[in-house]
Amino acid sequence: MRRRDVLWLLVGAGASASLLASCLSAPSAQLPTSISPPAAGPPPGAPSVAGPTSAPQATGVTAAAAPTRAPLPPTAVSTPTVALPPSPTPMPTPVPTRATPPALAAAVTAAMEGAMQHGATPGGVILVRHQGAQILLASYGLSRAFDSLTKRSTDPIAAYTDTLYDVASLTKLFTTTCVMRLVERGQLSLDEPVATWLPAFAAGGKETVTLRDLLTHTSGLPDLLQLWKLADTPADRMALVLAAPLVQPRGTSYRYSDLGPIAIGHLLEQITGMTLDVLVRDLVTGPLGLSQTAFRPATELRPRIAPTEDEEGVGRGMVWGEVHDENSWSLGGVAGHAGVFSTAADLGRFGQLYLDGGMLDGVRLLRPETVSEMTRNQIRGLGWRGIGWELNASFYMGRLAAPTTFGHTGFTGTSLVIDPSRQLVVVLLTNRVHPSRDGPSINATRQATADAARAAADG
């Protein structure tokens, strides 16, 4: 395995079972169509610190224009980005902050320093919230270190606390939140066959597969299909997803599959007549004021975005500013399983929404009973899955793992862990696939970060 001697930035202490048919729906805020340039930061090699009273930098993310893309191979077709209205997003309530415990700062710095020295990631951002207050927000190392698989960048870019990361499968949590909002409104049901709304989904023995089956990964669908290789257009690729046959009987085993969330994203679009990126904006990120979270970030944000992998093998080169996941890319960059970009601060607030039972900054997005249903184990005897969420997973939750702890990981090197018993939200964002997915695992860093947060909460 090649070891990557990655430059790093030393960071000092820095804080910075049924559902009702309707819900209280918050008004939908709108994302800005103009973007302020990011605040100037230290050059690569200098410390990057978010002080205990500093707020996240407020440069809005917009998908008003489709990003400039490298030419796609014949099997990949881009779809246009929907223009957003010109109304600005109201600023969210300032995040309460507390001074970072020195032991927490030291522990996460050591974890990130070790990961960078071993070539697991060029850098990253960590956020910890405890009892509603931000007690750590810090960046480490670089966001951009390579121009290609074998060539180091001559102009590396430091990771900052507002760096945008491709969050990969954390996208599934935003898709799931959209589903549950529509369940509360009576537009969907967790326990009706998906074919009720998508007749084509009945193919391959899926006549009785439900949304609950898909959201708990117990449908029996295969892990994935390499859609970008199997069909020439997004429509044909989606048809393959809907026609995919079961490889195991429904409800008999747990098999993590991207095909379920991809199908769900398509279902949401068919039910509402809106594209998934607009739905996530209108149903989740807009009402919550998550202005740094979106599919297909605009081209001018590229310097703030952490690049991912050199995918020269599929004609993409170094992926930077567009989704890493090949299936999402081949579907136009917007899909139910991958495609969202976000910051640590926004994901921390998203986690706080679930920690606080579906309410954030006075906005009720989900009912408390909905959140309870989503975060209880749905697949006893098969594993630990809620609806959309994973439970009790020590491989990345470390010593925070427990039946009541929930979270998710992303293939690019991201994770979100929520521990209700300690009132903790822990966010780790890295681009561990930069420049290749074949580097060391990031799981030890995920565990060490979770363990450090637990120690800080336990005092």
N, C-alpha and C positions, 0 to 999 in steps of 0.2 A: 504493500500500500504506500503510495507516495505521501510523504509528510510535507506539509505546506508551511514554511516559516513565515507566518503572517505577522505583519506589523500590528501593534496593539497600542491602545490608549489607556493609561492608568487613570481610573476615575476615583476621586475621593468620595467621602460620605455625601450622598445626595438623596433628597427625597422627591424631592418633588414627589267505580272508576269512570265518571262521565263528566263532560264539560257542557256548560250552558250554551245556548244558541246565539247569544249576543254578548257584546262587551262594550265597555266605555271606551270609545275610540278617541285618542288625542288628535288634535289638528296636525296636519302634516306640514312640517317645515320644509323649505326648499333649499337646495344647495346653490351656492353662488356660481356665477359664470365667469367671474374674474378672480385672479389669483395674485396675491401679493407675493413678492419674492421672499424666500426663506431668510430668516435673520442670519446675519453673518456669524459664523462659528469659528472656532480655532482651526488652524491647519492640521493636516494629518500629523500625529505624533504629539499633539498637545492634549491636556486633560479636557474632558467634556463632562460638565457637572450641571445638574438641575438642582437649584437650591430649594430648601424646604418651603419657601413661600412663592416660588415661581410657578406660573400657570403654563400649561402646554402652549406652544406657539400656535397661533391661530391663522395659519394660511390654509384656506379652504381647498378641498379636493373637488374637482368637477370632472364630469365626463361629457362636457359640452362638445368636445370635438374628438373624433376617433384618433388614437395615438398613431404616430408614424410607425409603420411596420416594415420589417424586412420583407422582401418578396416571398410570398408563400408558395410552397410546391403545389402542383396541380390538384392535390387532394385537400388543400386547405383554402377555405373561402371566408373572407372577412365580411362581417355585417356592420352596417352603419351604427354609430352611437346616437342615441336619442338626445336632442338638444334640450337643455334644461331652461326653465323660465328664469328671468333675471332677478328674482327676489332673493335677497341675502338670507342666510340662515341665522336666526337669533343666536347670540352667544350663549353657550350652556352655562349653568350655574358654576362659578369657580369651584374647583376641587379643594376641599379642606386638606391641609397638609400638616404633617408633624415632622419633627426632626428625625432624620434617619438614625436608628440605633447603630453605633459604630461597628458592633459585631456583625450586623446584617450587611453593611457596606463591605466589610472586609471579606466576609464569606462569599458573597456573590462576585466580588472582584476576583477573588482567587479562583472561583469556578470558571469565570469567563476567560481569565488569563490562561488557565490550564487548557481550556478548549482551543484557544487561539494558538497556543504554542504547539499543540498536538495536531493542528490542521483540521479540527472539527468544524470550524467556522472562522471567517475573517473578522467577525465582530458581532455586535448585537445590542439590543436594548432590553432592559429588565424594569418592570414596574411591579410594586407591591402596594396594595391597599389593605389597611387593617381598620376594622370598625368604621368604614366609610371614609377614612382619611388616607391620603397618599403618603406613605412613609419611605418610599424609594422610587425614583425615576432616574435612571442613569444609562449612558451609552458607553460602549466599549469598542475599541478597534476600528475596523474599516467596514464600510458598506460595499465599496467597490475596490477590489484588489487585483483583478485579472481582466485583461482584454480578450483572452481566449483560454482554452484549456491549458496551454503551455506558456503563455506570455503574460508576465506580470504587467499591470497597468503602470504607465509612466506618469499618470496623474491620478493616483488613488484618491478616493473620497472617504472621509471619516464617517463613521456612524454617529448620528445625532439623536437626541431624544425624540425628535419629530420625523425621523426617517420613516418612509413608507415601505412596508414589507408586503410581499405576496404571501398571504396567510394560508394559502392552499386549502386544506380540508376544514379549517375554521369557517370557511364559507358555508359549510353545511349547517352551522348554527344559525346563520342569518336566514337561510332557506327554511329551516325548521321553524324559526320564529314567525316567518310569514305564514306558514301552514297553520300554526296554532292561532294566529289572529283570525284567519278565515274559519277555523273550527269554532272559535268563540262566536263568530258572527253567523254560524249555521250554514256557511257556504260549502264546507267540507266536513267529513266525518272520519275519525281515525279508523273506524271498524267497518266501513263499507268497502267493498272491492274497488280498487282503483279503476277497473274497467267500467264501473258505473259512469265515470266521467271521460275516460279514455278507452273506448271500445277496442282499439288496436292493441292495448296492453294485455288483453286476454290471451293473446297468442302464446304458445310455448308452455301451456299448462298454468298460466297465471290468472285464471278466471276468478279465483277467490283471494288473491293476494291483496292485502289492505295497506293503507298508509301506515298503520302501526307496524306492520311487518317490515315495510321498507325503512322506516325511521329507526327500527331496532336491529336492522340487518339480520332478520330471521326469515326473509322471504324465500330463500333458496336460490337467489340469483347468483351468477358467477361473479368473481371478484371484479373483473373488468373486461372490456373489449378494447383493442387498439383501433379505435374508430377512425383515426387519421390515416390508417393504412387500409381500412376495409371499404371505404366509400368515398365518393368524390365531392359531395356537398353536405352542408350541415343538415339539410332535410333528410337526406339518405342516411346519414349517420344516426340521427334521432330515430328514424324508422328501425334501424338495427337494434337500438336500445329497447324500443317498445316491443319488438318481436323476440327478444332474447329468451331462450327457454330456461326453465329452472334446471339447476344441476343437482338439487336436493329437494325433498318434499318441504313445502311451506311449514314453518314453525318447528322443525325438527332439529335445527342446529343454528349456531351463530356463524355467519360468514360475512366479514366486512366487504361491502361492495359499493363501488362508486356508481353503479348503474341505477340503483334505487334513487339517490338524490338527483341524478341527471333526469330521470323520468319525472320526479316530483317537480323539478323546475319547469319542465315542459307542461305538466298538469296545471301548475299555477298560472302559466301564461294562457292556457286554453280556458281556464275558468274565469279569469279576469279580463282577458283581452289586452293585457299589458305585458311588456317584456319584463323579464325577471330583474334586470338592473333597476328599472323604474319601480317595480314592486318593492324591492328591498329599500330603495330610497323613501318611498311614500309610506311604507308600513313599519319601517324599523329606523333607519339612520336619520331620516328627516325629523320625525317626532322626538327622537332622543338627542338631536343636535350633534350627531356624530359626523361632523363636516369633513373629517379626514378619512372617511371610509367610503369606498366605491369600487365598482367594477371599472375596468379600462380607464385608468387615470390619464388625464390629459398630457399631451406631449411635453408641455413646458414644465411639468413636474418631474421629469426624468432625473435631474440632478439630485432630487430628494429620495429617489426610489432605489432600493437595494437590488442590484442585478442578481440573477440566479445562475442558471447553468449554460455552458456552451453546448448547444444542441445542434452542432454542425451536421450531425448525422441525419437530421430531418430537414436540413436546409435553413435553419433559423440563426445559426451563429450564437453569440452571447445574448441570452434573453435578458432584456433590460427594459422595463416599463410596460411589459405585457405579460400575461399569465404564463407561468412555467408549465403547468399541466398540459400535456399534449392533447388530451381529449377536449378539455375546455377551449384550448386554442383553436382546435379544428371545428368547434361549434361557434366560433366568433368571439371567444373571450368571456362569454357570459353563460354560466351553467350552474346547476344546483349544487355541484360538488366542489367547485374550485373557481377562482377568478377574482375574489375580493382582495383589495389592497387596504391596509389600515396601519395605524400607529399604535404604540403601546398605550397611550393615554385614552384613545377611543376604545380599545379593547378592554381596558380597565373599567371604563364606564359601562360598557356592555355587560361585563361580568357583574358589576354592581347592580345592574337591573335585575339579574337573576338572584343575586344574593338577597336583595330587598323584596323578593316576592313579586316581581313584575312591574315595579315602579321606580322611576329615576327622576330626580329633580322635580317632583310633583306631577310628573306625567305617568299615568297608568297605562302601560302598554299591554300587559297581560294580567289576567286575574291571578290571585294567589293560588287558587286551586289548580289553575293551569300549570303554573310553575311547579307545584308539588307533584302533579302527575308526570311532568316531563323529567323530574329529577329523582324519581323512585325507580328501583330496579324492575324492569318490564319482562325480563327473560330468566327468571329464577330456574336454576338447573342447567342453564346453557351458558351463563356468563353474567356480566354486569353492564347492562345498557339501560339508559333511560330513553326518552324520546328525543333523539338527536344527540344527546349527551352520553359520554362514557362515565362510568362510576368505578371507584375503588381500583384504580389502575396504578399500581406501584411503579411500573416501569418508567413513568415520567412524573407521577405525583410524589414519589419518594415516601417519606414518612407522613405526608398529608393524606395518603390513601386511606379511605374508610368507606363504609357503605353509603355514607351521606355526602361524600366529596365527589364532585362532578367536574368534568372538563373535556378537553379535546386537544388533539395534536394536529399539526400540518406537516406534510412531507417536506416542505422547504426548510423546516427547522423551527417551527413556531409551536407554542402551546399556551393554553389558558387553563388554570386550575382554580376552582372555587371551593372553599372549605367553610360551610355554614357554621360549624361548631366553633370555629375560631374567628369568624367574620373576616376571612382572608380572600383576596383576589390576587393571583400571581400570574403575570404575563411575561413570557419569554419570546422575543422575536429575534431570529437569526436567519441568515441565508446560507445555511450549512451546505447547500448544493452548489455553491459558488467556489470554483468553476465546474465542479463535478459532483454528482450524487454518490460517487464511490469513495468519499472520504470517511473518516471515523464517525461513529454514531454520536448524536448530540444528547442522547438520553441521560448520560451521567451528569451533564450540565443541567438538564431539566430537573433531575432528582436533587442535585445539590442546591439549586435555587429554591425549590419547594421546601427542603429541609431547613434552609436558612430562614425562610419566611416563618416556618413553624416555630423555630427557636425564638425569633423576635416576638411573635405573638404570645408565646408561653412565658416570655420574660425571663 
